[in-house]
Amino acid sequence: MFEAIDWPEASAPSRSPIHFTNELEVEASPETIWSLLVDPDTWPSFYPGVEHVHLLDGHDSLRLGTRFETNLAGQDIFASVQEFQPVTRIAWGGYPKASEASKAYHAWIITPTSKGSHVWTEETMQGPLWIELAKQDPEVFWRTHENLLAALAKIATEREARIGQPARRGKVDDV
């Protein structure tokens, strides 16, 4: 049984015209998956369309409250980490700088399995910019996240193969 997302009330699926989920079984440890998600320098290697992530609070990795800027879905985005439970859950919410009325909330849950990890990602989107993009291609966001999960799995399994073993809990920064 997998846990549900702890949605902020304003971002709940029932209040969002765009809501999608993606999941994948990955033959990599939760620690390795986590290490990739919280390290902004790794995002361009697996996150479709991301060329940079700039942390705004002097941090070197994501943590609760970290504010960051990046480019997603062809948009310059401002976001902040709103949920953070090491190695198991992270979520960020934000908006494109071109349309602050267009909000998004993207959550991740990582669960250990006998072969590695179950990675669940879920997102809600509201506002005119996201709705217009979805009208042009109703599957664009879901498909992008399918590609994101596949690329994340590839990078994670390659990383573990390169180091010869999965990362260990408490040694996330060493991966």
LOTORPA-596138 format. One line per field, with one value per residue: residue number from 1; residue in three letters; x, y, z of N, C-alpha, C, O in turn. Coordinates in steps of 0.2 Angstrom, whole numbers, plus 5000, padded with zeros to 4 digits. Layout:
<recs>
nr	NUM;...
rest	ALA;...
npx	X;...
npy	Y;...
npz	Z;...
capx	X;...
capy	Y;...
capz	Z;...
cpx	X;...
cpy	Y;...
cpz	Z;...
opx	X;...
opy	Y;...
opz	Z;...
</recs>
This chain:
<recs>
nr	1;2;3;4;5;6;7;8;9;10;11;12;13;14;15;16;17;18;19;20;21;22;23;24;25;26;27;28;29;30;31;32;33;34;35;36;37;38;39;40;41;42;43;44;45;46;47;48;49;50;51;52;53;54;55;56;57;58;59;60;61;62;63;64;65;66;67;68;69;70;71;72;73;74;75;76;77;78;79;80;81;82;83;84;85;86;87;88;89;90;91;92;93;94;95;96;97;98;99;100;101;102;103;104;105;106;107;108;109;110;111;112;113;114;115;116;117;118;119;120;121;122;123;124;125;126;127;128;129;130;131;132;133;134;135;136;137;138;139;140;141;142;143;144;145;146;147;148;149;150;151;152;153;154;155;156;157;158;159;160;161;162;163;164;165;166;167;168;169;170;171;172;173;174;175
rest	MET;PHE;GLU;ALA;ILE;ASP;TRP;PRO;GLU;ALA;SER;ALA;PRO;SER;ARG;SER;PRO;ILE;HIS;PHE;THR;ASN;GLU;LEU;GLU;VAL;GLU;ALA;SER;PRO;GLU;THR;ILE;TRP;SER;LEU;LEU;VAL;ASP;PRO;ASP;THR;TRP;PRO;SER;PHE;TYR;PRO;GLY;VAL;GLU;HIS;VAL;HIS;LEU;LEU;ASP;GLY;HIS;ASP;SER;LEU;ARG;LEU;GLY;THR;ARG;PHE;GLU;THR;ASN;LEU;ALA;GLY;GLN;ASP;ILE;PHE;ALA;SER;VAL;GLN;GLU;PHE;GLN;PRO;VAL;THR;ARG;ILE;ALA;TRP;GLY;GLY;TYR;PRO;LYS;ALA;SER;GLU;ALA;SER;LYS;ALA;TYR;HIS;ALA;TRP;ILE;ILE;THR;PRO;THR;SER;LYS;GLY;SER;HIS;VAL;TRP;THR;GLU;GLU;THR;MET;GLN;GLY;PRO;LEU;TRP;ILE;GLU;LEU;ALA;LYS;GLN;ASP;PRO;GLU;VAL;PHE;TRP;ARG;THR;HIS;GLU;ASN;LEU;LEU;ALA;ALA;LEU;ALA;LYS;ILE;ALA;THR;GLU;ARG;GLU;ALA;ARG;ILE;GLY;GLN;PRO;ALA;ARG;ARG;GLY;LYS;VAL;ASP;ASP;VAL
npx	5004;5003;5007;4997;4997;5000;4991;4991;4977;4973;4978;4973;4968;4954;4951;4958;4960;4969;4976;4987;4994;5009;5019;5032;5041;5057;5074;5083;5089;5079;5087;5096;5087;5082;5093;5096;5084;5085;5096;5100;5109;5109;5097;5096;5100;5090;5077;5065;5068;5074;5086;5093;5094;5092;5096;5089;5092;5105;5107;5114;5107;5090;5079;5067;5057;5066;5069;5068;5073;5069;5068;5054;5043;5045;5044;5050;5051;5046;5048;5045;5051;5039;5035;5045;5052;5065;5072;5059;5048;5044;5039;5035;5029;5023;5025;5024;5034;5029;5015;5008;4996;4995;4996;5006;5008;5019;5022;5031;5033;5043;5045;5052;5055;5056;5064;5070;5064;5048;5042;5032;5024;5015;5004;4996;4988;4984;4976;4977;4989;4993;4982;4979;4991;4988;4976;4981;4988;4982;4988;5001;5008;5006;5013;5026;5030;5030;5041;5051;5051;5056;5068;5074;5074;5084;5095;5097;5099;5110;5119;5120;5125;5138;5144;5143;5135;5119;5115;5117;5106;5107;5119;5117;5122;5134;5133
npy	4994;5011;5027;5042;5058;5073;5085;5103;5113;5122;5117;5105;5090;5090;5104;5107;5109;5102;5087;5074;5058;5048;5033;5022;5007;5005;4999;5003;5010;5018;5028;5032;5037;5047;5055;5060;5068;5078;5085;5098;5100;5088;5088;5092;5080;5071;5077;5082;5095;5104;5115;5121;5124;5135;5138;5148;5151;5149;5136;5120;5109;5103;5107;5107;5122;5127;5139;5140;5143;5138;5131;5124;5115;5124;5136;5149;5146;5149;5142;5133;5122;5112;5101;5089;5075;5066;5054;5049;5057;5072;5088;5101;5118;5130;5143;5149;5162;5171;5170;5172;5168;5155;5141;5127;5111;5099;5083;5070;5053;5040;5023;5009;4994;4976;4975;4987;5002;5010;5023;5037;5050;5065;5078;5093;5106;5123;5137;5150;5149;5135;5128;5133;5127;5113;5112;5113;5101;5088;5077;5081;5085;5073;5064;5070;5068;5054;5052;5059;5050;5038;5042;5046;5034;5027;5035;5033;5019;5017;5025;5017;5005;5010;5013;5001;4997;5000;5016;5020;5022;5037;5040;5047;5059;5055;5048
npz	5000;4996;5001;5002;4994;5003;5001;4999;5004;4994;4982;4980;4971;4968;4967;4956;4938;4931;4933;4937;4938;4939;4939;4944;4945;4950;4948;4959;4974;4987;4992;4982;4972;4979;4981;4969;4966;4976;4972;4963;4953;4946;4939;4925;4919;4919;4920;4909;4898;4907;4910;4919;4937;4950;4966;4978;4992;4997;4999;4995;4991;4989;5002;5016;5013;5004;4991;4974;4957;4940;4924;4917;4907;4896;4903;4913;4930;4947;4962;4978;4991;4999;5006;5015;5018;5022;5010;5007;5004;4995;4990;4979;4976;4965;4952;4935;4930;4920;4922;4936;4941;4937;4945;4951;4959;4964;4968;4976;4980;4988;4989;4997;4989;4986;4975;4974;4972;4973;4964;4965;4957;4957;4951;4952;4943;4940;4932;4919;4910;4911;4907;4894;4888;4890;4883;4870;4869;4876;4883;4887;4899;4907;4899;4898;4912;4912;4904;4912;4923;4917;4913;4925;4932;4924;4925;4939;4940;4933;4940;4952;4947;4943;4955;4961;4971;4980;4987;5004;5018;5027;5021;5010;5004;5000;4988
capx	5000;5007;5004;4994;5000;4997;4989;4989;4970;4972;4981;4970;4965;4947;4951;4963;4957;4974;4978;4989;4999;5014;5022;5037;5046;5064;5079;5088;5087;5076;5092;5099;5082;5081;5099;5095;5079;5086;5102;5098;5114;5107;5090;5096;5102;5084;5071;5064;5068;5077;5093;5097;5090;5096;5093;5089;5093;5111;5108;5117;5102;5084;5077;5061;5058;5071;5066;5072;5070;5071;5064;5050;5037;5046;5043;5054;5047;5048;5045;5048;5049;5034;5035;5051;5053;5071;5072;5053;5043;5046;5035;5036;5024;5026;5021;5028;5035;5025;5008;5008;4990;4995;5000;5007;5010;5022;5024;5035;5033;5047;5044;5056;5052;5060;5069;5073;5059;5042;5042;5025;5024;5008;5004;4990;4990;4978;4977;4977;4994;4993;4976;4980;4995;4984;4971;4985;4990;4980;4993;5008;5011;5007;5018;5032;5032;5032;5048;5054;5052;5060;5075;5076;5076;5090;5101;5098;5102;5117;5123;5121;5130;5144;5147;5143;5130;5115;5117;5114;5102;5112;5125;5114;5127;5140;5131
capy	5000;5017;5033;5047;5065;5078;5091;5109;5114;5126;5113;5098;5088;5092;5111;5108;5107;5098;5083;5068;5054;5043;5029;5017;5003;5007;4994;5007;5011;5025;5033;5034;5041;5054;5059;5064;5073;5084;5088;5102;5099;5082;5088;5092;5074;5067;5081;5084;5102;5108;5116;5124;5125;5140;5138;5155;5152;5148;5129;5116;5104;5105;5105;5111;5129;5130;5142;5139;5145;5133;5131;5118;5116;5130;5142;5151;5144;5150;5137;5132;5115;5113;5095;5086;5069;5063;5048;5046;5062;5079;5091;5109;5122;5136;5146;5152;5170;5174;5169;5170;5165;5148;5137;5120;5108;5093;5079;5063;5048;5035;5018;5004;4988;4971;4976;4994;5008;5012;5030;5039;5057;5067;5085;5097;5113;5128;5144;5150;5146;5128;5126;5134;5122;5107;5112;5112;5094;5086;5073;5084;5085;5066;5061;5073;5065;5047;5053;5060;5044;5034;5045;5046;5027;5026;5038;5030;5012;5018;5027;5012;5001;5013;5013;4994;4995;5006;5021;5017;5027;5041;5041;5050;5064;5052;5045
capz	5000;4995;5004;4997;4994;5008;4997;5002;5002;4987;4977;4980;4965;4967;4965;4950;4932;4928;4939;4934;4942;4936;4944;4940;4949;4948;4952;4962;4981;4988;4994;4976;4969;4983;4980;4962;4967;4980;4970;4957;4948;4942;4936;4918;4916;4919;4920;4902;4897;4912;4908;4926;4943;4954;4973;4980;4999;4999;5000;4990;4989;4991;5009;5017;5012;4999;4985;4968;4950;4935;4918;4916;4902;4892;4907;4919;4936;4954;4967;4985;4993;5004;5010;5014;5023;5019;5007;5006;5002;4993;4986;4978;4973;4962;4947;4930;4931;4915;4924;4943;4943;4935;4950;4951;4965;4961;4974;4975;4986;4986;4994;4996;4987;4986;4969;4973;4974;4969;4963;4963;4957;4956;4951;4950;4940;4939;4930;4912;4906;4911;4904;4887;4886;4890;4877;4864;4869;4883;4887;4887;4906;4909;4894;4901;4918;4910;4901;4918;4927;4914;4913;4932;4933;4920;4929;4946;4940;4930;4946;4956;4943;4943;4961;4963;4976;4981;4992;5011;5022;5031;5017;5004;5001;4997;4982
cpx	5004;5003;5001;4997;4996;4996;4988;4981;4969;4974;4978;4967;4958;4946;4955;4960;4962;4976;4981;4994;5003;5017;5027;5040;5053;5069;5084;5085;5084;5081;5095;5094;5082;5087;5099;5089;5081;5093;5101;5103;5113;5101;5091;5097;5095;5077;5070;5064;5071;5084;5097;5092;5095;5092;5094;5091;5100;5112;5111;5113;5096;5083;5070;5062;5062;5067;5070;5068;5073;5067;5060;5044;5038;5045;5048;5049;5050;5044;5048;5046;5045;5033;5042;5052;5059;5070;5065;5048;5046;5041;5036;5030;5027;5022;5026;5028;5031;5017;5008;5002;4990;4999;5001;5009;5013;5025;5027;5034;5038;5046;5048;5052;5058;5066;5072;5068;5053;5042;5035;5026;5017;5008;4997;4992;4983;4980;4978;4982;4994;4987;4976;4985;4992;4979;4975;4987;4988;4984;5000;5011;5011;5013;5025;5035;5033;5039;5053;5056;5057;5067;5078;5078;5083;5096;5102;5101;5109;5122;5125;5126;5137;5148;5147;5139;5125;5118;5114;5111;5107;5118;5123;5119;5133;5139;5134
cpy	5006;5023;5038;5054;5069;5084;5097;5110;5117;5122;5106;5096;5090;5100;5112;5105;5102;5094;5076;5064;5049;5039;5024;5013;5004;5002;4999;5009;5018;5030;5036;5039;5048;5058;5063;5069;5079;5088;5092;5101;5093;5083;5088;5085;5069;5071;5084;5092;5106;5109;5119;5124;5129;5140;5145;5156;5150;5140;5126;5110;5106;5103;5109;5118;5132;5133;5141;5142;5140;5135;5124;5120;5122;5136;5143;5150;5147;5145;5136;5125;5116;5107;5092;5081;5065;5056;5045;5051;5069;5082;5099;5112;5128;5139;5149;5160;5174;5174;5167;5167;5158;5144;5130;5117;5101;5089;5072;5059;5042;5029;5012;4998;4982;4971;4983;4999;5008;5020;5033;5047;5059;5075;5088;5104;5117;5134;5144;5148;5139;5125;5127;5128;5115;5107;5110;5104;5091;5081;5075;5083;5078;5063;5064;5069;5057;5047;5054;5054;5039;5036;5045;5039;5025;5029;5035;5023;5013;5021;5021;5006;5003;5013;5006;4992;5001;5010;5018;5023;5030;5043;5044;5055;5061;5049;5049
cpz	5000;4998;4999;4998;4999;5004;5001;5000;4995;4981;4976;4973;4963;4966;4959;4944;4929;4934;4935;4939;4937;4941;4940;4946;4946;4952;4954;4969;4981;4989;4987;4972;4973;4982;4974;4963;4971;4977;4963;4952;4943;4938;4928;4915;4916;4918;4913;4902;4902;4910;4915;4931;4948;4961;4975;4988;5001;5000;4994;4987;4992;4998;5010;5017;5007;4993;4980;4962;4945;4929;4917;4911;4898;4896;4912;4925;4942;4958;4973;4987;4999;5008;5009;5020;5019;5016;5005;5003;5000;4989;4985;4975;4970;4956;4941;4931;4926;4917;4931;4945;4941;4940;4949;4958;4963;4967;4972;4981;4984;4991;4992;4993;4987;4980;4969;4976;4969;4969;4961;4963;4954;4956;4949;4947;4939;4936;4922;4908;4905;4907;4896;4884;4885;4884;4870;4863;4876;4887;4888;4894;4908;4905;4897;4907;4917;4908;4907;4922;4924;4914;4920;4934;4930;4923;4935;4945;4937;4936;4951;4953;4943;4949;4964;4968;4977;4987;4999;5014;5026;5027;5010;5000;4998;4990;4976
opx	5009;4997;5003;5001;4990;5000;4984;4980;4965;4972;4980;4965;4956;4941;4956;4958;4960;4979;4977;4997;5001;5019;5025;5042;5054;5068;5090;5079;5085;5080;5096;5095;5082;5087;5101;5090;5078;5094;5100;5101;5115;5100;5087;5096;5096;5072;5074;5059;5072;5088;5103;5086;5100;5087;5100;5092;5101;5118;5112;5114;5095;5085;5068;5066;5062;5062;5077;5062;5079;5063;5064;5042;5033;5045;5051;5044;5056;5038;5054;5041;5046;5029;5045;5053;5058;5067;5064;5044;5050;5038;5039;5027;5031;5016;5032;5023;5029;5013;5007;5001;4985;5005;4997;5013;5009;5029;5025;5035;5037;5047;5049;5047;5063;5071;5076;5067;5053;5042;5033;5029;5014;5012;4993;4998;4978;4986;4979;4981;4995;4988;4974;4984;4993;4978;4972;4987;4992;4983;5004;5017;5017;5017;5030;5040;5037;5043;5058;5062;5061;5072;5084;5084;5087;5101;5108;5106;5113;5127;5131;5130;5142;5154;5150;5138;5127;5121;5109;5113;5112;5122;5126;5120;5136;5144;5133
opy	5007;5023;5038;5055;5069;5089;5097;5109;5115;5124;5102;5101;5092;5102;5118;5099;5098;5096;5073;5067;5048;5042;5022;5016;5003;5001;4998;5009;5022;5036;5042;5044;5053;5064;5069;5075;5085;5093;5089;5102;5093;5079;5085;5084;5064;5068;5089;5095;5112;5104;5118;5124;5128;5143;5148;5162;5149;5138;5129;5107;5111;5097;5113;5121;5138;5130;5142;5143;5137;5139;5119;5125;5125;5142;5138;5154;5146;5144;5139;5122;5119;5107;5091;5083;5061;5051;5040;5049;5071;5078;5102;5108;5131;5137;5150;5163;5179;5178;5161;5164;5154;5145;5127;5121;5097;5091;5069;5062;5039;5031;5010;4996;4984;4969;4984;5000;5007;5023;5031;5050;5056;5078;5085;5107;5114;5136;5139;5145;5136;5120;5123;5126;5111;5101;5107;5101;5092;5080;5071;5081;5076;5060;5060;5068;5054;5043;5052;5053;5036;5032;5043;5038;5022;5025;5034;5021;5009;5018;5021;5004;5000;5011;5005;4986;5007;5008;5014;5029;5027;5047;5044;5055;5064;5046;5048
opz	5004;4998;4993;5003;5000;5005;5006;4994;4991;4975;4972;4969;4958;4963;4957;4943;4924;4939;4932;4943;4932;4947;4935;4951;4940;4958;4952;4970;4978;4987;4987;4970;4969;4981;4973;4960;4969;4980;4958;4946;4938;4933;4925;4909;4912;4916;4911;4905;4900;4909;4915;4930;4949;4961;4974;4990;5007;5002;4989;4982;4996;5000;5006;5020;5005;4991;4980;4961;4946;4929;4916;4911;4896;4893;4915;4926;4943;4957;4974;4985;5004;5013;5004;5026;5015;5020;5002;4998;5005;4984;4990;4971;4973;4955;4943;4932;4928;4914;4933;4950;4943;4940;4945;4961;4960;4971;4967;4987;4978;4997;4986;4996;4988;4981;4965;4982;4963;4975;4955;4967;4950;4960;4946;4949;4937;4936;4919;4903;4900;4903;4893;4879;4881;4882;4866;4858;4881;4893;4891;4894;4911;4908;4897;4908;4920;4910;4908;4924;4927;4915;4921;4937;4933;4924;4937;4949;4939;4937;4953;4957;4944;4950;4969;4970;4976;4991;4998;5014;5030;5029;5005;4994;4994;4987;4970
</recs>
